[in-house]
Structure formats: C-alpha cells, structure tokens
C-alpha cells in the first residue's frame, strides 16, 4: 500500500511499520545493513542528521522504494463548504 510521508517522523513510522510487518527486529535490519541497532532506532524515530545513504540502505533491505513527485495540495476550507 502506498503511504505519503512528508516529515522525518512519518518516514520513520513507515519504515517501522514495514519492519514489523516483515517480523524483523531493529537488530535484524542493522545486521543486514551493517548499521547499529541504535541507528535503525534513530531512523524510525525521525531523528535529525540521518544520512540519505542510510535511509536508502534500510529501505532496500525492507524492499521499499522512494518515489518523488509533486506535493499534493489539500483543498481550501472554502472549497469544502
């Protein structure tokens, strides 16, 4: 299922959901990516300073991909009423 993530916390939450759906522990992902469990935890918590390469490596391990597209716009409240 596609998920829209616009913040580091949302990206981290999506990665956590996928890891859990695969039945993996943070340490398992760390072992597969040669990263520390603490790094996986930081990524899942959306902590600042994460390297793009780390994100890409973890996503590849979890069989995820990043899609870049224009941001969708929310409807103005006046359009609703």
C-alpha positions as semicolon CSV with decimal commas, in nm:
position;residue;x (nm);y (nm);z (nm)
1;X;0,000;0,000;0,000
2;X;0,129;0,347;-0,087
3;X;0,192;0,584;0,200
4;X;0,256;0,956;0,186
5;X;0,527;1,074;0,423
6;X;0,616;1,442;0,445
7;X;0,823;1,454;0,763
8;X;1,112;1,256;0,902
9;X;0,883;1,119;1,173
10;X;0,634;0,996;0,911
11;X;0,913;0,833;0,709
12;X;1,042;0,666;1,023
13;X;0,695;0,542;1,117
14;X;0,651;0,393;0,769
15;X;0,983;0,213;0,797
16;X;0,890;0,083;1,144
17;X;0,554;-0,049;1,019
18;X;0,723;-0,230;0,729
19;X;0,994;-0,380;0,952
20;X;0,735;-0,509;1,194
21;X;0,517;-0,644;0,912
22;X;0,818;-0,846;0,797
23;X;0,870;-0,975;1,151
24;X;1,215;-0,820;1,183
25;X;1,379;-0,663;1,485
26;X;1,580;-0,343;1,458
27;X;1,891;-0,553;1,522
28;X;1,800;-0,777;1,226
29;X;1,784;-0,476;0,994
30;X;2,108;-0,349;1,144
31;X;2,279;-0,679;1,074
32;X;2,163;-0,679;0,711
33;X;2,277;-0,319;0,653
34;X;2,590;-0,320;0,870
35;X;2,435;-0,049;1,086
36;X;2,397;-0,035;1,461
37;X;2,056;-0,107;1,612
38;X;2,068;0,244;1,759
39;X;2,094;0,388;1,407
40;X;1,783;0,197;1,298
41;X;1,604;0,324;1,607
42;X;1,707;0,684;1,530
43;X;1,583;0,649;1,173
44;X;1,248;0,510;1,288
45;X;1,213;0,794;1,539
46;X;1,275;1,056;1,270
47;X;1,579;1,198;1,444
48;X;1,768;1,470;1,253
49;X;2,103;1,415;1,087
50;X;2,031;1,083;0,918
51;X;2,236;1,026;0,605
52;X;2,049;0,967;0,282
53;X;2,259;0,656;0,217
54;X;2,144;0,510;0,549
55;X;1,780;0,567;0,455
56;X;1,829;0,410;0,111
57;X;2,012;0,107;0,253
58;X;1,740;0,041;0,511
59;X;1,465;0,088;0,254
60;X;1,636;-0,159;0,018
61;X;1,664;-0,412;0,299
62;X;1,291;-0,377;0,367
63;X;1,209;-0,395;-0,007
64;X;1,081;-0,036;-0,013
65;X;1,137;0,237;-0,268
66;X;1,126;0,614;-0,260
67;X;0,904;0,790;-0,513
68;X;0,950;1,163;-0,571
69;X;0,653;1,359;-0,702
70;X;0,494;1,699;-0,669
71;X;0,327;1,753;-0,336
72;X;-0,049;1,716;-0,345
73;X;-0,242;2,016;-0,227
74;X;-0,509;1,999;0,039
75;X;-0,841;2,153;-0,054
76;X;-0,905;2,501;0,081
77;X;-1,165;2,509;0,356
78;X;-1,380;2,738;0,140
79;X;-1,397;2,465;-0,127
80;X;-1,545;2,220;0,125
81;X;-1,848;2,437;0,213
